[in-house]
Amino acid sequence: AARADEPPATRTVGVVTLERCPAAAPDGWCGSIERPLDASGTVQGTIRIGFEWYEHDPRVASAGTLVAVQGGPGFGTTWGRDTFRTILDVTTFDRDLLLFDARGTGTSEAIDCPDAQQARPFESEATAACAARLGERAGLYGTVAAADDLAALLDALAVSRVDYYGPSY
């Protein structure tokens, strides 16, 4: 049993159970949802979509949720958590902050392309090899899928309106 002065190890937002984030983000809540790899159903399988959730100051009324998405392509939003939290600090006093990792980035399930994962960003040969390796799955990591994943995550978290911060997207 947890001590009375010990913070809870989990919490539920909407229908998603979140866990305390690792030491790099001790006041954050980490979670994920499973999504179809291909919304059309042509390609079978699922993919894990990861995120971090930071709650607004409980002493003030909530003004909603701010969603940050790095874009890139290929950069995880949670990888830049410290920068996002610094930049957005004044706006998250009364807003929850959601750091969304698009599929294949950050805490979301990785794309299985070892050569591309070891390459410097935007190496065309590694990118072409990755597309060939992924085959019919190559087109399932783009903006449309990311937008669908974010919409599903917002539904699962029971968040109806957001302010969106996308510095690269």
N, C-alpha and C positions, 0 to 999 in steps of 0.2 A: 504494500500500500504506500502511496505517496504521502509525504509529510504535508501538513497544512500550508507551510510556507514555501513549498516547492512548486514551481510552475508546472502546469500539466504537460505531459509528453505529446499529446495529440489534441487536436481540436477539429471540429467539423464546420466547414463553410459550405452552405448549400447542401449537396449530397456527397461532398468530397472530404475524406478524412486526411488531414494534414499532420505532418510530424515536425518537430523542432528541426530547423536546419543545422548543418554542421557548424563547427566553431567559427568558420569564416563569416557566418551570418547568424549569430546567436539569437537575435530578436526576430528572426524570420521563421516562417512556416513553409516547409517544402512539400510538394505534392506532385502527382501526375495523374493523367487519365489515359485510358486506352482508346484509340481511335482506329477506324478501318484504314488500312494502308491505302485503299482505293475506294473512294466514296461510290463509284459506279458499280463496284462489286466484280469487275472484270479480273482484277488481280486480287487474290485472296491474301488474308493476313491482317495483322493489326500492328500498330506502332504506338509506343509510349510517348506522351507529350508531357514534358516537365515544366515546372514553374516554381516561383517563390512568391509568397504573399506576406506583406507587411501591413499591420493594422495601424490605422490612424490613432492619434492620441485619444485615449478613452475618456478624457475629461471634457472633450468637445463633441458636438453633434457631427455626425458624418455628412460630408458633402459629396460622397460617392466614391468612385474607384478610378484611379489613374492607371492605365495600362502602358507599359513601356515595352517596345519591341525594337531590337537592334537592327534587324535586317541584314544587310551585308552584300551578297549572300554568304552564308556560312559562319556567321558569328553568333555565338550564344548570348542572349541578353543577360543571363545570370553571370556570365564571365565578367561582365562590366558592372556588377551590382554596386560596388563602391562608388563608381563614377555616377551612375544613375541616381543613387541615393543622395549624393552630394548635390548634384544639379537640381534634383526635384525636391529637396528637403523642405523648402518653404511651402510647396504645394501639397505635400503629404501630411502636414500637420492635422488637417481635417479630412484627408482622403486615404483610403486604403491604397496600397501600391501593389500591382501585379506585374511581376517580371516574367514575361512569356518567352519560352524558348521554342522557336519554330522547329518542326521536325528535322532531325539530322543535326541539330546544334545543341550546345550547352548540356542541360540535364535531360533533354529529350533523347530518344533512342537514336544512336548514331547511324549514319549511312555506312554500309560495309564496303569501303574502298580503301584498303591499306595504303596504296600508292598516293592517293589524293590526300589522305589524312596525314601523311608525312611530308607532303609537298609544301613549298612556299605558296602563299595565297595567289590564286589566279594563274597557276601554271597550266597552260592549255593542254599539254600532253597528258598530264595527270587527270585533268578534267575529262578529256576524251576517253581515256582508259576507264575511268569511273563510269561514264555513261554507257560504255560498251559492257562493262561488268554487270551493271544494273539492268540492262535490257529494257523490258517493258515497264519496269519500275522507275526508270530515270525521270519521267515526267511527273512523278508523284511527290516531288519535294519542292514544288514551286509556290508562288504567291497564293494561288487559288486554294491549294490544300492548307497552307498556313492560315488563311483567313477562315476557312471552314473549321479548322482545329480551334482557333481562338474563339469563334462563335460557340462551339460545343463546350469549351472550357467555361466561358462566361455563363452559359446555361447551367452547367453543372455546379458552378459556384453561386448560382441564383443572383447574378449581377445583371441588371437590366440596362443600365446606361453607364458609359465610361467617357472619360477624357483620354485621348490617345496621344502618346508621345512616341514618334518614330524618327529618330535622328538620321537614319540612313534610308529607311524604306520609303 
